[in-house]
Amino acid sequence: MIPVTSLRGARVALFGLGGSGLATARALVAGGAVVTAWDDNAESVAKAAAEGIGTGDLRHADWSEFAALILSPGVPLTDPTPHWTVDLARSAGVEVIGDIELFSRERRALAPEAPLIAITGTNGKSTTTALIGHILSASGRDTQLGGNIGTAVLTLDPPAKDRFYVVECSSYQIDLSPSLEPTAGILLNLTPDHIDRHGTMEHYAAVKERLVAASHTAIIGVDDAWCEASADRVALAGRPVVRIARHRSLGDGYYAQDASVLRAEAGLAEVFADLSGIATLRGSHNGQNAAAAIAACLAVGVSKAEILSGLASFPGLKHRMQPVATLRDITFVNDSKATNAEAAAPALSSFERIYWIAGGVPKEGGIASLAPYFSRIAKAYLIGRAAEDFAATLGDVVPFEPSQTLEKAVADAAADAARDGLPAAVLLSPACASFDQYKNFEMRGDAFVAHVAALPGVTMLV
C-alpha cells in the first residue's frame, strides 16, 4: 500500500467504494487523513465502516471542512451532468481529484526520480501496459504495475528511487489527475469512445492529450488525425516527442512494418525488433504496442538487448489474442475481450485460416464491418443471442453453423479444423458482449480455455 501522507490531518470526502475506491480510502486512512466515505450502494458503505473507515452521507456534510473530494473514476465528472458530489465540492471550492493524482503527489514527495511510464489511448492500453511491465521485470528491475489494468495504484509498493511504475490510465483517471507528470507518457490512438462521459470527441481527445503534454518524453501514435494533432501541439510546446505508427512509415520514430518494428531517424530506417516468431505479438496492432513499449523502455534507460529479450518472452495478456493451446497445426486463441466488431478485427486480420467462434449480445452494426476478413474464415460457429443476425450477415459468403453454446462451438471447430489438416486457428473473438451466457468477458474466456483443455490430444500453453 502507498499511504497518502499528502492529506495527513485533513478532512477528506470520498465517493465511490468499489475496488479502487475502497483501496483509496484505506490508503488515505493509513496516511492520516480523516475520511468521510460514501457510496450509493449500502453494502459498500457497510463494508468500509466495518474496516474502521469513516462513512457518512455526503449530501448532509459540511463541505467547508473538506480539503478534497476523492472521486472514483467511474463517477461522472462532467457529462452527461456532474455527479451531485462534484457540484457540492465545486460550490464549496473543494478540489476534485482521483487516486492517480494521490499517487502522483506521493511519488513527487517521496521519490520524484522513480521512473513512471503512463499509458492511455482508446485501444491497446492494457496489452501495452502489460508488455512494458514484463520487459522491465524480466530485466530484473523492481516493477510496479497498476491503474486501469485492474490493480488499484495505491495498493502498489511506495515510491522509491529505483522502483519503476507502469500505470494504465483511462480518460476518467486522467481527468482527475491534474499534476500527473510521467517520465514517459504514451498516447496510443484515439477513436470515438466514452462520448457519453466527455460530451464531445474534442473534449475526450483533450483529456487524453493531458497525459502526454505533461510527460518528460511523449510517445504518441500518429495513425489517426486526433493523435497526430496532439503530437504536433506537444512538440510545439517544447516537449520531446517520439512518434509511433502502425499503418504508415515515419521519417523519425518507431513504426510497425510486416512483422517488424523499425526505428527511423532523419529519414533512415532500420529494423529494431523482429516480432515474427512471437505468437503473443502477432498482428499490426501489436506492432504498434511493441513500438510504444520500445520507445518507453528506452526513455527510462532499458537497453536494446533487455528490450528484445523481454519482447521474446512476453506471455501475452489473458483474453486478448491469447494462444492457449495447440493440436498439431491448430492454435486455439482466446480473444474474448473482443466485445465488438472493431475489437475483433485485429485477430481476424492476424491469421490466414480461421475457425471463428462468434456471438453473444450483439453491438450496433453487428459484424458487417468485418466483411474484408471473411475470406480468411474457413467456417464460423455462432453462439448466443447474435447467432441469427450473424448468420444473415455471413450469408452465402462464409460457411457457418449455429452452435449456440461455447462448449459445442469449441468441439465442432476443433473437429473441423482437424479434418481440414491445414495450419489454422480456432479463434474465439466474439464481436459481442457476453451477458447472455456469461457474467463478463473474463468468464467467457476462461470457459473457452476449459473447453479447449478438455479436447483429447491438446497441448496447453497456459
PLY file of the C-alpha trace (Angstrom):
ply
format ascii 1.0
element vertex 462
property float x
property float y
property float z
element edge 461
property int vertex1
property int vertex2
end_header
0.00 0.00 0.00
1.01 3.63 -0.58
-0.19 5.63 2.47
-1.44 9.04 1.33
0.59 11.36 3.52
-0.12 14.48 1.43
-3.51 14.80 3.15
-2.40 13.85 6.66
-4.66 15.53 9.22
-7.03 16.88 6.58
-10.72 16.10 6.34
-11.43 14.39 3.04
-14.64 13.38 1.27
-14.59 10.22 -0.82
-17.33 8.97 -3.11
-17.31 5.51 -4.67
-16.38 2.46 -2.62
-15.81 -0.14 -5.32
-12.44 -1.87 -5.64
-10.24 1.17 -6.30
-12.38 3.44 -4.10
-12.04 1.18 -1.09
-8.30 0.85 -1.70
-8.07 4.64 -1.85
-9.98 5.01 1.41
-7.59 2.58 3.11
-4.56 4.47 1.80
-5.98 7.80 2.99
-6.64 6.42 6.48
-3.16 4.86 6.57
-1.67 8.25 5.72
-3.55 10.03 8.49
-6.43 11.68 6.64
-9.85 11.99 8.27
-12.14 10.33 5.75
-15.87 10.59 5.20
-16.71 7.99 2.56
-20.00 7.32 0.81
-21.48 5.24 -1.98
-24.92 4.68 -3.47
-24.51 1.00 -2.57
-25.34 0.46 1.11
-23.37 -2.80 1.22
-20.22 -0.99 0.07
-20.68 1.63 2.77
-21.18 -1.07 5.41
-18.05 -2.90 4.27
-15.96 0.27 4.58
-17.41 1.06 8.00
-16.62 -2.46 9.19
-12.96 -1.77 8.37
-12.98 1.36 10.52
-13.21 3.81 7.61
-15.30 6.85 8.43
-18.56 6.95 6.49
-21.40 9.43 6.19
-23.98 10.69 3.72
-22.14 13.44 1.87
-25.44 15.15 0.99
-25.63 16.32 4.58
-21.92 17.01 5.18
-20.37 20.41 5.88
-18.30 20.78 2.71
-16.43 23.79 4.05
-14.49 21.34 6.25
-13.18 19.22 3.38
-9.76 19.69 1.78
-10.61 17.49 -1.20
-13.20 15.23 -2.80
-11.68 11.96 -3.94
-13.89 10.67 -6.74
-13.85 7.15 -8.14
-13.19 7.24 -11.89
-16.50 5.60 -12.75
-18.44 8.55 -11.32
-19.32 11.34 -13.83
-17.14 14.44 -13.52
-18.61 16.37 -16.46
-21.14 14.65 -18.76
-23.97 13.99 -19.01
-24.06 16.07 -15.83
-21.56 16.26 -12.97
-22.28 13.94 -10.07
-24.00 15.66 -7.16
-20.87 15.35 -5.03
-18.93 17.24 -7.72
-21.49 20.06 -7.65
-21.28 20.26 -3.86
-17.47 20.23 -3.91
-17.20 22.93 -6.56
-19.73 25.11 -4.78
-17.54 24.93 -1.67
-14.27 25.48 -3.58
-13.09 21.95 -2.84
-10.73 20.29 -5.33
-11.95 17.12 -7.04
-9.24 14.51 -7.68
-8.72 10.76 -8.00
-6.39 8.01 -6.91
-3.86 8.56 -9.71
-3.47 12.15 -8.53
-2.87 10.97 -4.96
-0.23 8.56 -6.27
1.40 11.38 -8.24
1.67 13.54 -5.12
3.19 10.73 -3.07
5.71 9.98 -5.81
6.66 13.66 -6.02
7.10 13.82 -2.24
8.92 10.52 -1.68
10.86 9.72 -4.85
10.30 12.09 -7.77
13.09 10.33 -9.66
11.20 6.99 -9.60
10.56 6.22 -13.28
6.88 6.38 -14.22
5.50 5.16 -17.53
1.83 6.05 -18.02
-0.21 4.64 -20.88
-3.50 5.79 -22.41
-5.41 5.53 -25.69
-8.70 4.11 -26.91
-7.37 0.65 -27.82
-4.33 -1.38 -26.81
-3.70 0.20 -23.40
-3.73 -2.99 -21.36
-1.55 -5.01 -23.71
1.00 -2.20 -23.95
0.97 -1.75 -20.17
1.48 -5.48 -19.59
4.22 -5.64 -22.23
6.17 -2.76 -20.70
5.78 -4.23 -17.23
7.06 -7.57 -18.48
10.12 -6.07 -20.20
11.04 -4.15 -17.05
10.51 -7.04 -14.63
12.25 -9.54 -16.95
15.28 -7.24 -16.93
15.44 -7.53 -13.14
14.02 -4.12 -12.27
11.67 -3.57 -9.34
8.45 -3.07 -11.32
5.05 -1.97 -10.06
2.12 -2.44 -12.47
-1.31 -0.96 -11.87
-4.02 1.56 -12.63
-6.82 0.88 -15.07
-5.37 -2.55 -15.90
-7.00 -3.87 -12.74
-4.69 -3.25 -9.79
-5.52 -0.09 -7.84
-2.50 2.19 -8.00
-2.49 2.91 -4.25
-2.14 -0.82 -3.49
1.34 -0.80 -5.09
4.56 -0.50 -3.08
5.53 3.05 -2.02
7.70 5.14 -4.38
11.44 4.56 -4.12
14.36 5.75 -6.20
14.91 2.60 -8.26
11.30 1.42 -8.35
9.66 1.54 -11.79
5.93 2.26 -12.16
3.85 1.25 -15.17
0.36 2.71 -14.91
-2.54 2.36 -17.34
-4.75 5.45 -17.29
-8.31 5.77 -18.53
-9.62 9.14 -19.65
-11.63 9.31 -16.43
-8.49 8.89 -14.33
-6.56 11.49 -16.32
-9.44 13.94 -15.85
-8.99 13.58 -12.09
-5.16 13.87 -12.12
-4.09 17.50 -12.71
-0.45 17.02 -11.65
0.30 13.68 -13.36
3.83 14.00 -14.76
5.13 10.73 -16.24
8.74 10.11 -17.14
7.36 8.62 -20.35
3.75 9.09 -21.35
2.09 7.09 -24.13
-0.96 8.05 -26.18
-1.59 5.11 -28.50
-4.61 6.14 -30.55
-7.99 7.85 -30.43
-11.35 6.76 -31.80
-14.79 7.87 -30.58
-15.37 6.35 -27.14
-16.93 7.38 -23.83
-18.53 10.39 -25.51
-21.44 9.99 -23.11
-18.99 10.86 -20.32
-16.99 13.56 -22.11
-19.69 15.26 -24.16
-17.67 15.66 -27.37
-14.82 13.94 -29.16
-12.87 17.18 -28.79
-13.10 17.03 -25.01
-12.27 13.32 -24.92
-9.16 13.94 -27.05
-8.13 16.94 -24.95
-8.29 14.89 -21.75
-6.17 12.12 -23.25
-3.63 14.67 -24.51
-3.03 15.95 -20.98
-1.11 12.79 -20.12
1.49 13.24 -22.85
1.55 17.03 -22.62
2.95 16.75 -19.09
5.38 13.89 -19.83
9.17 14.27 -19.89
9.06 12.15 -23.06
5.79 11.98 -25.01
5.23 8.85 -27.12
2.30 9.36 -29.48
0.72 7.18 -32.15
0.13 9.22 -35.29
-2.11 6.95 -37.35
-5.25 8.97 -36.58
-5.76 12.70 -37.08
-6.58 13.36 -33.43
-3.29 11.95 -32.15
-1.27 13.44 -34.99
-2.56 16.88 -34.00
-1.71 16.14 -30.36
1.84 15.19 -31.32
2.28 18.46 -33.18
0.92 20.52 -30.28
3.05 18.77 -27.66
6.16 19.19 -29.81
5.42 22.90 -30.37
5.15 23.28 -26.59
8.76 22.10 -26.31
8.28 18.54 -25.05
10.36 15.74 -26.58
8.00 13.70 -28.77
8.58 10.20 -30.13
6.08 9.34 -32.86
4.96 5.75 -33.40
2.78 4.26 -36.13
1.01 1.10 -37.19
-0.20 1.97 -40.69
2.50 4.26 -42.07
6.24 4.67 -42.26
7.91 7.54 -40.43
10.96 9.68 -41.05
11.60 9.80 -37.30
10.20 7.43 -34.71
9.16 3.79 -34.48
6.71 2.04 -36.76
5.38 -1.42 -37.49
6.04 -2.95 -40.90
5.12 -6.53 -41.69
6.28 -8.40 -38.56
8.98 -5.93 -37.51
9.32 -2.68 -35.61
11.56 -0.20 -37.42
13.42 2.73 -35.90
13.74 5.77 -38.16
15.99 8.76 -37.71
16.40 11.62 -40.19
14.68 9.58 -42.87
16.80 6.45 -42.44
15.13 3.33 -41.01
16.44 0.05 -39.64
14.79 -2.96 -38.04
14.85 -2.62 -34.26
12.86 -5.76 -33.41
11.66 -8.79 -35.37
8.31 -9.96 -33.96
7.68 -12.73 -36.48
8.35 -15.57 -34.05
6.44 -14.08 -31.10
2.91 -15.54 -31.09
1.71 -13.16 -28.39
2.64 -10.12 -30.51
1.00 -11.22 -33.74
-0.70 -8.54 -35.87
-0.09 -4.92 -36.83
-1.91 -3.65 -33.74
0.66 -5.45 -31.60
3.37 -3.95 -33.79
2.19 -0.56 -32.58
2.00 -1.79 -28.99
5.58 -3.08 -29.27
6.74 0.20 -30.82
5.27 2.12 -27.88
6.87 -0.27 -25.38
10.26 0.02 -27.07
10.18 3.82 -27.05
9.06 3.96 -23.42
11.62 1.46 -22.16
14.44 3.26 -23.95
13.24 6.51 -22.36
13.71 5.06 -18.86
17.12 3.55 -19.52
16.43 -0.03 -20.61
18.96 -1.41 -23.10
18.09 -2.75 -26.55
19.20 -6.24 -25.54
16.93 -6.20 -22.48
14.02 -4.98 -24.59
14.47 -7.67 -27.24
14.70 -10.36 -24.57
11.52 -9.09 -22.90
9.61 -8.95 -26.18
10.57 -12.54 -26.99
9.38 -13.88 -23.62
6.13 -11.88 -23.37
3.39 -14.31 -22.30
0.59 -12.09 -23.57
-2.47 -10.79 -21.77
-5.37 -13.04 -20.91
-8.37 -12.85 -23.25
-6.56 -10.67 -25.80
-5.42 -12.78 -28.77
-4.01 -15.20 -26.22
-2.68 -18.50 -27.61
-3.93 -21.08 -25.12
-3.29 -24.47 -26.74
-2.09 -26.32 -29.81
-3.15 -29.52 -31.54
-0.79 -30.45 -34.36
-1.00 -27.37 -36.69
-4.04 -25.89 -34.95
-3.66 -22.99 -32.50
-6.51 -22.19 -30.11
-6.75 -18.46 -29.43
-8.71 -16.73 -26.66
-9.74 -13.23 -27.78
-12.78 -12.94 -25.52
-12.01 -9.26 -24.86
-13.19 -8.52 -28.42
-16.69 -7.37 -27.45
-17.48 -5.54 -30.70
-16.59 -5.79 -34.38
-13.82 -3.19 -34.20
-12.15 -5.11 -31.40
-12.42 -8.41 -33.29
-10.81 -7.04 -36.47
-7.15 -7.31 -35.29
-7.47 -11.03 -34.56
-9.26 -11.75 -37.84
-6.52 -9.90 -39.70
-3.75 -11.84 -37.95
-4.48 -15.41 -39.05
-4.68 -16.82 -42.58
-7.17 -19.65 -41.93
-9.70 -19.28 -39.14
-12.38 -21.39 -37.50
-14.21 -18.48 -35.92
-16.36 -18.65 -32.78
-18.50 -15.51 -32.58
-21.67 -14.29 -30.94
-23.25 -13.21 -27.69
-25.09 -9.93 -27.17
-24.59 -8.01 -30.43
-23.47 -4.41 -30.62
-24.86 -1.83 -33.03
-23.77 -2.58 -36.59
-23.16 -6.26 -35.93
-20.28 -7.74 -37.92
-20.87 -6.10 -41.30
-17.65 -4.08 -40.95
-15.66 -7.34 -40.75
-16.50 -8.34 -44.34
-12.92 -7.63 -45.57
-11.76 -10.54 -43.37
-14.43 -13.07 -44.38
-12.11 -14.68 -46.93
-9.88 -15.79 -44.05
-12.71 -17.64 -42.28
-12.94 -21.33 -43.14
-16.08 -21.64 -41.05
-17.94 -19.74 -38.34
-19.57 -21.17 -35.22
-22.28 -18.86 -33.93
-23.29 -18.70 -30.29
-25.74 -16.81 -28.13
-28.27 -14.16 -28.97
-26.42 -12.85 -32.03
-26.39 -16.16 -33.89
-29.34 -15.42 -36.18
-28.20 -11.89 -37.06
-24.62 -13.00 -37.71
-25.84 -15.86 -39.90
-27.75 -13.36 -42.03
-24.61 -11.24 -42.44
-22.38 -14.20 -43.32
-25.00 -15.47 -45.77
-23.51 -17.50 -48.60
-20.04 -15.95 -48.20
-18.84 -17.84 -45.11
-19.90 -21.38 -44.11
-21.40 -21.37 -40.63
-23.33 -23.41 -38.13
-25.45 -22.30 -35.17
-23.56 -23.92 -32.31
-25.43 -21.82 -29.71
-23.15 -22.81 -26.82
-19.44 -22.18 -26.46
-18.76 -25.80 -25.48
-20.32 -27.11 -28.69
-18.61 -24.44 -30.78
-15.18 -25.43 -29.45
-15.79 -29.11 -30.12
-17.19 -28.50 -33.61
-14.43 -26.08 -34.60
-11.67 -28.37 -33.34
-13.12 -31.35 -35.21
-13.50 -29.42 -38.48
-10.00 -27.95 -38.24
-8.51 -31.38 -37.57
-10.28 -32.88 -40.60
-9.08 -29.98 -42.74
-5.44 -30.83 -41.99
-4.14 -27.32 -42.79
-2.47 -24.90 -40.36
-5.30 -22.92 -38.78
-6.55 -21.03 -35.74
-9.63 -21.88 -33.72
-10.40 -18.35 -32.67
-12.80 -17.10 -30.00
-13.22 -13.46 -30.98
-16.93 -12.95 -30.31
-17.52 -9.37 -31.54
-20.22 -9.31 -28.86
-20.79 -8.71 -25.19
-21.02 -11.85 -23.07
-24.02 -11.06 -20.90
-26.49 -13.52 -22.42
-24.41 -16.52 -21.32
-21.57 -15.21 -19.10
-21.23 -12.53 -16.45
-18.27 -10.91 -18.22
-15.74 -11.48 -20.98
-13.25 -12.92 -18.49
-15.63 -15.73 -17.52
-16.33 -16.38 -21.22
-12.60 -16.58 -21.98
-11.95 -18.87 -19.03
-14.78 -21.14 -20.20
-13.21 -21.29 -23.66
-9.86 -22.33 -22.15
-11.58 -25.01 -20.05
-13.42 -26.44 -23.07
-10.21 -26.46 -25.12
-8.35 -28.22 -22.28
-10.98 -30.98 -22.35
-10.20 -31.82 -26.00
-8.17 -35.01 -26.48
-4.56 -34.54 -27.51
-4.20 -30.79 -26.99
-1.03 -29.24 -25.58
-1.97 -26.40 -23.24
0.09 -23.22 -23.28
-1.50 -21.64 -20.21
0 1
1 2
2 3
3 4
4 5
5 6
6 7
7 8
8 9
9 10
10 11
11 12
12 13
13 14
14 15
15 16
16 17
17 18
18 19
19 20
20 21
21 22
22 23
23 24
24 25
25 26
26 27
27 28
28 29
29 30
30 31
31 32
32 33
33 34
34 35
35 36
36 37
37 38
38 39
39 40
40 41
41 42
42 43
43 44
44 45
45 46
46 47
47 48
48 49
49 50
50 51
51 52
52 53
53 54
54 55
55 56
56 57
57 58
58 59
59 60
60 61
61 62
62 63
63 64
64 65
65 66
66 67
67 68
68 69
69 70
70 71
71 72
72 73
73 74
74 75
75 76
76 77
77 78
78 79
79 80
80 81
81 82
82 83
83 84
84 85
85 86
86 87
87 88
88 89
89 90
90 91
91 92
92 93
93 94
94 95
95 96
96 97
97 98
98 99
99 100
100 101
101 102
102 103
103 104
104 105
105 106
106 107
107 108
108 109
109 110
110 111
111 112
112 113
113 114
114 115
115 116
116 117
117 118
118 119
119 120
120 121
121 122
122 123
123 124
124 125
125 126
126 127
127 128
128 129
129 130
130 131
131 132
132 133
133 134
134 135
135 136
136 137
137 138
138 139
139 140
140 141
141 142
142 143
143 144
144 145
145 146
146 147
147 148
148 149
149 150
150 151
151 152
152 153
153 154
154 155
155 156
156 157
157 158
158 159
159 160
160 161
161 162
162 163
163 164
164 165
165 166
166 167
167 168
168 169
169 170
170 171
171 172
172 173
173 174
174 175
175 176
176 177
177 178
178 179
179 180
180 181
181 182
182 183
183 184
184 185
185 186
186 187
187 188
188 189
189 190
190 191
191 192
192 193
193 194
194 195
195 196
196 197
197 198
198 199
199 200
200 201
201 202
202 203
203 204
204 205
205 206
206 207
207 208
208 209
209 210
210 211
211 212
212 213
213 214
214 215
215 216
216 217
217 218
218 219
219 220
220 221
221 222
222 223
223 224
224 225
225 226
226 227
227 228
228 229
229 230
230 231
231 232
232 233
233 234
234 235
235 236
236 237
237 238
238 239
239 240
240 241
241 242
242 243
243 244
244 245
245 246
246 247
247 248
248 249
249 250
250 251
251 252
252 253
253 254
254 255
255 256
256 257
257 258
258 259
259 260
260 261
261 262
262 263
263 264
264 265
265 266
266 267
267 268
268 269
269 270
270 271
271 272
272 273
273 274
274 275
275 276
276 277
277 278
278 279
279 280
280 281
281 282
282 283
283 284
284 285
285 286
286 287
287 288
288 289
289 290
290 291
291 292
292 293
293 294
294 295
295 296
296 297
297 298
298 299
299 300
300 301
301 302
302 303
303 304
304 305
305 306
306 307
307 308
308 309
309 310
310 311
311 312
312 313
313 314
314 315
315 316
316 317
317 318
318 319
319 320
320 321
321 322
322 323
323 324
324 325
325 326
326 327
327 328
328 329
329 330
330 331
331 332
332 333
333 334
334 335
335 336
336 337
337 338
338 339
339 340
340 341
341 342
342 343
343 344
344 345
345 346
346 347
347 348
348 349
349 350
350 351
351 352
352 353
353 354
354 355
355 356
356 357
357 358
358 359
359 360
360 361
361 362
362 363
363 364
364 365
365 366
366 367
367 368
368 369
369 370
370 371
371 372
372 373
373 374
374 375
375 376
376 377
377 378
378 379
379 380
380 381
381 382
382 383
383 384
384 385
385 386
386 387
387 388
388 389
389 390
390 391
391 392
392 393
393 394
394 395
395 396
396 397
397 398
398 399
399 400
400 401
401 402
402 403
403 404
404 405
405 406
406 407
407 408
408 409
409 410
410 411
411 412
412 413
413 414
414 415
415 416
416 417
417 418
418 419
419 420
420 421
421 422
422 423
423 424
424 425
425 426
426 427
427 428
428 429
429 430
430 431
431 432
432 433
433 434
434 435
435 436
436 437
437 438
438 439
439 440
440 441
441 442
442 443
443 444
444 445
445 446
446 447
447 448
448 449
449 450
450 451
451 452
452 453
453 454
454 455
455 456
456 457
457 458
458 459
459 460
460 461
